Amino acid sequence: MAIRPILIIPEPKLRLICAPVDKIDGEIRTLVADMFETMYDAPGIGLAAPQVGVLKRVVTIDIAREDEPKQPLVMINPEIVAVSEEKSVYSEGCLSIPEYYEEVERPAEVTVRYQTLERETVEQVAAGLLATCVQHEIDHLNGVLFIDHLSKLKRDRVTKKFAKAAKRETTG
């Protein structure tokens, strides 16, 4: 297991659509283990493979609080198959957009279908924080960031801030 570097906007890989996982092999298992280690170290509650530079449809999630036992969840090739009409609003952040949080409205409940590391297909209803996290991470697999759900003004402001920071680092 290894902690992998997390890509930060405006990294172009974060805007690409990820390829489905064809076979769950040692490479995918290593990726998942590294993603959990990276996510817990960050610390975060969700991580998608493109955030560590791998354009595969793999997500790791753990919404357990610090004082609770870990509840690691791996989703391979996840897809949302149903959404509730009811909406909820959470203050979202992202490991690829450090220290920036905004309220985002999403469906309050989703049904997600995915494969486990044991190649089992699961259909799960997610509500509350888990529903928000699932939607946020699946967005990553489709090249969508949570800031894309904000007004153009807010999105432009944060994008410019990170573009300037990236430019400073490269010209540094």
C-alpha positions in Angstrom: 0.0 0.0 0.0 1.1 3.5 -0.8 -0.1 7.0 -0.4 -0.5 8.5 -3.9 -0.4 12.1 -4.8 -3.9 13.7 -5.2 -4.4 15.8 -8.3 -5.5 19.4 -7.8 -7.5 21.5 -10.2 -6.8 22.7 -12.9 -5.2 19.3 -13.6 -6.8 18.2 -17.0 -7.1 14.5 -16.0 -9.8 15.5 -13.5 -12.0 16.5 -16.5 -11.8 13.2 -18.3 -14.3 10.4 -18.4 -13.0 7.2 -16.9 -13.0 3.8 -18.5 -14.9 0.8 -17.0 -12.9 -1.8 -15.1 -12.9 -4.9 -17.3 -11.4 -7.3 -14.8 -10.8 -7.1 -11.0 -7.1 -8.2 -10.7 -4.1 -7.5 -8.6 -3.6 -4.0 -10.2 -7.2 -3.0 -9.2 -6.8 -4.4 -5.7 -3.5 -2.5 -5.3 -5.2 0.7 -6.6 -8.1 0.3 -4.1 -5.7 -0.3 -1.2 -3.7 2.7 -2.2 -6.8 4.8 -2.6 -8.0 4.0 1.0 -4.6 4.8 2.4 -4.5 8.1 0.5 -8.1 9.0 1.4 -7.6 8.2 5.1 -4.3 10.2 5.2 -5.8 13.2 3.4 -8.2 13.0 5.4 -11.3 12.5 3.3 -14.5 10.5 3.1 -14.4 9.6 -0.5 -11.9 9.3 -3.3 -12.2 8.5 -7.0 -9.5 6.9 -9.1 -9.0 9.9 -11.4 -8.0 12.0 -8.3 -4.9 9.9 -8.1 -4.3 9.9 -11.9 -5.9 6.6 -12.8 -8.7 6.9 -15.3 -10.7 3.8 -14.2 -14.2 3.7 -12.7 -13.2 3.0 -9.1 -14.4 4.8 -6.0 -13.6 4.4 -2.3 -15.8 5.8 0.4 -15.9 5.7 4.2 -18.3 8.1 5.9 -17.6 6.8 9.5 -16.7 9.5 12.0 -13.3 9.5 13.6 -14.7 8.0 16.8 -16.5 5.2 14.9 -15.1 2.0 13.4 -14.1 2.3 9.8 -16.7 1.3 7.2 -14.7 1.1 3.9 -16.9 0.8 0.8 -15.4 0.0 -2.6 -17.5 0.7 -5.7 -16.2 -0.6 -9.1 -18.1 0.6 -12.2 -20.7 2.4 -10.1 -23.8 3.8 -11.7 -26.8 5.6 -10.3 -29.9 3.8 -11.4 -32.5 5.8 -9.5 -32.8 9.2 -7.7 -35.3 10.6 -5.4 -37.3 13.7 -6.2 -36.5 15.0 -2.7 -33.4 17.1 -2.5 -30.9 17.7 0.2 -28.1 20.3 0.6 -24.7 19.5 2.0 -21.6 21.6 2.4 -19.2 19.7 0.1 -15.5 19.8 -0.2 -13.1 17.9 -2.4 -9.5 16.6 -1.9 -8.8 17.9 -5.5 -10.0 21.4 -4.5 -8.4 21.7 -1.0 -9.9 23.9 1.7 -12.8 25.1 -0.4 -16.4 24.2 0.6 -19.8 25.2 -0.8 -23.3 24.1 -0.3 -24.5 21.8 -3.1 -28.1 20.5 -3.7 -28.4 16.9 -4.9 -31.1 14.2 -4.7 -31.5 13.1 -1.1 -31.5 9.4 -2.0 -30.0 7.4 -4.8 -29.9 3.8 -5.8 -26.4 2.8 -7.0 -25.4 -0.4 -8.7 -21.7 -1.4 -8.6 -19.3 -4.4 -8.3 -17.4 -5.3 -5.2 -13.8 -6.5 -5.2 -15.3 -10.0 -5.1 -16.9 -9.4 -8.5 -20.4 -9.3 -6.9 -22.9 -6.9 -8.3 -24.7 -4.9 -5.6 -27.6 -2.5 -5.8 -27.7 -0.3 -2.8 -30.0 2.6 -1.7 -28.0 5.4 -0.2 -29.4 8.4 1.7 -28.0 11.4 3.6 -24.3 11.9 3.6 -23.7 8.6 1.8 -26.0 9.6 -1.1 -24.1 12.9 -1.4 -20.7 11.2 -1.3 -21.7 8.6 -3.9 -23.0 11.2 -6.3 -19.9 13.4 -5.7 -17.5 10.5 -6.4 -19.4 9.2 -9.5 -19.3 12.7 -10.8 -15.5 12.5 -10.7 -15.6 9.4 -12.9 -17.5 11.4 -15.5 -15.1 14.4 -15.4 -17.5 16.5 -13.3 -16.4 18.4 -10.1 -18.7 19.6 -7.3 -18.0 23.2 -8.3 -19.8 22.4 -11.6 -23.0 22.4 -9.5 -22.4 26.0 -8.4 -23.2 29.3 -10.0 -20.9 30.3 -12.9 -19.6 33.2 -10.7 -18.6 31.0 -7.8 -17.1 28.3 -10.1 -15.1 30.9 -12.1 -13.8 32.5 -8.9 -12.5 29.2 -7.4 -11.1 28.0 -10.8 -9.1 31.2 -11.3 -7.8 31.0 -7.7 -6.4 27.5 -8.3 -5.2 28.2 -11.8 -3.1 31.1 -10.3 -1.8 28.9 -7.6 -0.8 26.2 -10.2 0.9 28.8 -12.3 2.9 30.1 -9.3 4.1 26.5 -8.6 5.3 25.9 -12.1 7.0 29.3 -12.5 7.9 29.4 -8.8 
